[in-house]
């Protein structure tokens, strides 16, 4: 996914569940439909938490990648 595809990036490194999802939800609430949020997280539960969040919110989980201890999660606003 290229940088122009990302509308906003949120670094939640060091935060534990549920804070990464709560901060992402707050950011997504300010965004328009179709815009994309990239979240950087270090909590090992983040991928599962974001999958559950997107199922509940209707937003699209586009990407989850891991680089060492860091996760990059891309969510598209519904």
N, C-alpha and C positions, 0 to 999 in steps of 0.2 A: 504494500500500500504506500503510495507516494505522499509526500508532505502536503501537497495541495488538497488531498482528499480529507485531511484532518482539519477540523474547524478549531478545536481547542485541545490542549493537553493538560492533564492533571497528574501531578506527581504525589502519590500517597505512600511513598517509600517509608517504611518504619511504622506505619499505622496498622493496627490489627482490626479484625472483623469486629463490628460492622462498619467502622469508619470509612474505609475506601468506598464502599457502596453508598453510604450516606452522602459523602462529598460528591460522588459522581451524580447521584440523583439531584442534588442541589445545582450542579453545573448543567445537567441536562434540562432542568426546568427553565433555564435562561436561553436555551437554544431553540432553533426552528426545526421543523420536520425535515429529515434528510441530512441534517448536519451530523458530523461525526466527532466523537470525543475519544481521545486516546488516554487511557489510564495506565500509569506506571505503578506497580504494586510489588511489595516484597512478602506479603502475607500469603502463605502457601494455600490458604483457603479461598483466596480471591477468585480464581477461575470458576470454582463451583458457586461461590456467592453471586458472581456476575451472571452466570447462566440462570440461576434461580430468579435473580432480579429482573432480567430481561423477559423471562417467561411471564412474570407477574405484571410488568409494566407495559409489555407490548413493544418495547424497543428491540432493535436487532443486535445481537451479538455477532459481529462480523469477523473478529479475529482474537485469538488468544495464543500468544507465543511466549516462550520462556527463554531467557538468556541468563544462565547462571541462576542466581537467586531472584532475579527480576522478571516480572511478568508484564507483558504489554497487552493490554486489552482494548479493543476498539468496539465502541458501541455507536450505533446510528439511531438518532432520535426518530421515534415513530411519527 
